Amino acid sequence: MIGLTSGLNDWWIRAGLYDPGWIRGFWLTAAFVYGSCMGSFLNVCVWRIPLGESIADAPSHCPKCGTLIRWYDNIPLFSYLRLRGKCRYCGMPISPRYLIVEALTGVLFAVVLATTGWSAQPPGKLLLYYPMLMLIITTAMIDWKHRIIPDLTTYPAMIAGVAISAALPSVWGMQNHGWSGAWSFGSLLVAGVFLGGFAWLGRKMAGRDVMGWGDVKYLMAAGALLGIYGAFFSLLAGSFAGAVFGVGMALRRKRRLRRTAIPFGPFLAGGSLIWIFCGEWLARGYFRLLGGQ
């Protein structure tokens, strides 16, 4: 169900990415540039979505003086460095978050390209991993600051996961388009039913939310894009990391653990990121254990 193969995939070799040289550098650089452009878009999402502003209609503008940002001042990475992190017109400092997100997204896109090839995954996996990376970044940044995971980020990710799976069954090691789409949609549903039930039951037993519905929707999107194994790994890894962080925060602030509230989204996002990079190896090891190998 997860498309495990052995050895390097033919597409990796045919694209010239196996042998070191300018071809590999070209594709990795292209992935970085594409990722940094997506990072620029994510900066818009991180800023506007929590404020209820449109991410499509309103052109980019300085939040202080309101001047529209020209295209040459909106080039990822380059424009920020060229303007030294300030608005060209009013001189207002621009948060270094913009530069960091653009650079981070570019690096992640390039590394995921390399990881996908070297772990012998089909190239279509990139069409699942790249939207997932975008969801990971927006979730971590928005939830950390605003304590919300917006539907505007999770619903499109769910749709993309199911649609891509149905169009490219090879991403799940299948040949039938219907079964591939059903696997993605089924993973989404299982994650939603299980975690939604857990959130409802936890509310009844504890008298307070133990998991937000935004977290549930995030894991549903992870199910559509990463499969049910990836969704549950994100939950387990995120829960462990969140618990360790929460205990540390409680001890530092000398508060009871029950009174220490932390956003869960960034830790779920971290778990998903680990799965993207290590999921194939983890899955192989797991199935070897099951097979007694």
N, C-alpha and C positions, 0 to 999 in steps of 0.2 A: 504493500500500500504506500510505501514511502520512496519507492524507486531506487533501492540500493543497487549499485553495480560495483564492479571491481575494475581497478586500473583507471587510466585517464580516458576521458570521453574523446571520441573522434573529433568533435567540434573544437575542443581545446587545442588539439594538434593542428587541425586544418587552418585554424585562425592564426597560427604562428605564435601562440602563447606558450608553447612548451619550451621552445629554445629561447634563451635569453638574447636580447637584441632590440633593435628599434621597433619591431612589430609589437612585441610585448609592451614596450614603453608607450607606443602609440595608443594601444587599447586601454591601458591602465590610466594614461593621461586623459583620454576621452571620457572614461568613467568618472575620473575626478572632476573634470570640468562640468560634465552633466550633473554630477552630484552637488557641486557648489551652486549651480543654477537652481536646483531643487531646494537647496538650503536657503537661498534668497527668498523663494516662495514660502518656505516654512516660517521664516522670520515674519512675513506678513500674517500668516495664520496665527502664530503665537501671540502677536500683538493685537490683531483685530478681532479674532473669534471671541475671546473673553469679554470684549467690549460690545459685542453685538454688531460690529461693523462688517460690511461686505468685503469679501476677499477678492471679488472679481470686478465690481463696478468702479469703486473709487480708485483713482490713480495714486501712486506713491507720492507722499508729501511730507514735509518736515512737521513734526507734531507741535513745534513751538511757533514758527512763523507762518506755517501753512503753505509755503511756496512749493509748487509742484517740482518733483525731482526729475531732472532731465535724464534721458536714457544713458548718457555718458557718465552720469553720476550714480548710476544704478547697476554698474557692472560688478558681479560678485567678486569679492576679495580686492580686486584692483582699485575700485572707486574708493573703498574705505581707506586703503593705504594711501592713495593719492591725495585724499582730502584730510589725511591725518586724523580721522575719526571725528570730523566736525562738519556741520552743515555749511555748504558753500556760501549761503546768503546771510544767515544770522550768526554763524559761528557757534551754534549750540553743539555741545559734545554729543556724539552718537554712541550709544552703548556698545561696548566691545562684544556684546552678545551676538551682534549681527555678523561680525567677522568670525567669531568662534563657531557659530552654527553653520555658516557657509563652508568653512574649512573642514569641520568635523563631518558634515554630510558628504563632502567630496572624498575625504579619506575613507569613510565607511563604504561608499559606493565602489571605490577602487578595490578595497580589500575584499569585499564580498564577491566581486568579479573573480578575483584570484582564488578565493576559497572555494567558490562553486566549481571552478574548473579542476582544481587539484583534488577535490573530494569526489570527483566523477559524477557530479550531478548534471542533469540535462540543462541546456542553456535557458529553457523556459522558466526555470526556477528563479532566474533573475527578475522576471516579471512579477513574481510573488514576493521576493525578498525586498525589492526596492520600495514598493508601497508600504511594506511592513516597517522598513527603516524609517520612512517618513512618519508613520504612526508612532513609532517608538520615540522619536525625537519630540514631536508635538505633545505627546502624552506626558513625557518626563518633564518638559518645561512648563506646560500649562498647569498640570496637576500640582506641581511643586509650589507654584506661586499662588494659584487661584483655587486649589482644591476641587477642581472639576476635570472631567474628561468629556469634552463636548461630543454630542452626537454628530456634529459636522465633520468630525475626524473618523469616528468609528464606523458609521453607516457606509460611507463610500468605500472604506477598506473591506467591509463585508461583501459588498457588491463586486468589487474588483476581484476578490479571492475566488468567489464562485464562478464569475464570468471567465476569468483566465483559466481556471481548472477545467471548465467545460470546453473551452476552445483548444487547450493544449493538454490532452490527457497524459502526455509523457511526463509532466511535472510530478505525477504520482505513480509513475511506472505502469501506466495503463494504456490501452489502445482505444477503449470505448469512451466517447465524449460524454455520454450520459452518466456512466458510472463514475467518471472522474469528477464531474460537476456535483454528483450526489455525494461523493466522499467529502468534498469541501463543504457542501451545505449541511451534510450530516454532522460533520465535526463542529460546525457553527451551532447547530441545534443542541447537540449533546453538551457542549460547553455552557450554552445558555440555560438549559433545563437544570443541569447539575448545580451550577454556580448560582443561578437564580433561586433554586430551592434552598441552597445553603444560606444565601443572604436573607431569605424570608424566615427560615428556621432560626437563624442566629438572632434576628430581630425579635422574634417571639420569645426566645429563651433568655436573651441578655437584656431585653428592654431597650436596646439601642442598636444602631447599625454596626454590624461587624464587617460588612463589605458593601461599598456603594454600588449603585446600579451602573455608574460609569465604568467601574472596574469590571463588572459582569460583561458589559458591552465590549470593552476592550478585549477580554478573553474570547468572546465570540468572534471578533474580527481576527484575533490570532488563530482561532480554529480554522477559519476560512482560508487564511493565508499560509499557515504553518502546519495545518492538520491538527487532529485532536491530541497527538503526542506533544507537539510543540506548545499547544495551549496549556496542557496540564503541567508540562515542565516549567513554563513561565510562571504558573501559579505556585508550584513547589519552591522553585528557586527564589521567586519574589517574596514568598511568605518567610522563608528562612532569612533572607537578607533584611527584610523589613523588621522581623522580630529582633535580630541582633542590633539593628540600628535603634529600634524603639527602646530596648533595654539600656543601651548606651546613653540615649537621650534622657531617660528617666533617672539613671544614676547621676548623670552630670547635673541635672536640674534639681536633683533630690526630691523628685515627685514619685507618687505611686504610678506604677506602670499603667494602671487603668485610666489615669488622667492624662496620659501622654498620647496625644493624637498626632499621627504622621500621615502624609499622603501615601497611598498604596501604589498609585500609578507608576511612579518612577522605578519602583522595585520590580513591578511586573514587566515594565519595559526592559529593565536590565536582564531579567530572566529570558525574555524573547531574544535579546541580542546574543546571549550566550548560545541559545538554541540555533540561531542562524549560523554561527561560526562553528559550533561543535556538535550540533544535533545529529549529523550523519555519523560521526564517530561514536557518539553515545548510543545511537540506535543500533549500529553494527555490534558494539560490545554487548548490548542488551540481548540481541537475538542470538549472539554466539553463546551467551550464558544459557539461554533457553534451550539451545540445541546441544548443549553439553560439549561445545567445541572449545 
